[in-house]
Amino acid sequence: MTTDPADAVFAALADPTRRAILARLATGEATVSELAAPFPISVQAISKHLAVLERAGLIVRTREAQWRRCRLDSAPLRTLAEWVDQYRRLWDDRYDTLDDYLRDLKETHHEQAP
């Protein structure tokens, strides 16, 4: 079991069923039964996926009478997006440097052509 919150979020997002559940919760709260309906797996299996998402901090579950409702908590996704954005900026800078190099190379080639 990981203790790093980012590791828990990445591990939770590694499964397509969990990503689909998050996509559904992005449209609004849902009960466990509502979340399980589109999947060809048991409610118990969905509950295990929900437990993983809850441990990662991606969802919050509440209890109302016999219903358990789930809602998305986007804070961990925002933290992850900020982390990924650092690398996006790095690659943008590298592509800009490559563009400059190719432009200089092309200009030099045209100057040397007869």
Beta strands, then each sheet from edge to edge (+ up, - down):
strand 1: 30-31
strand 2: 59-64
strand 3: 67-72
sheet 1: 1+ 3- 2+
end
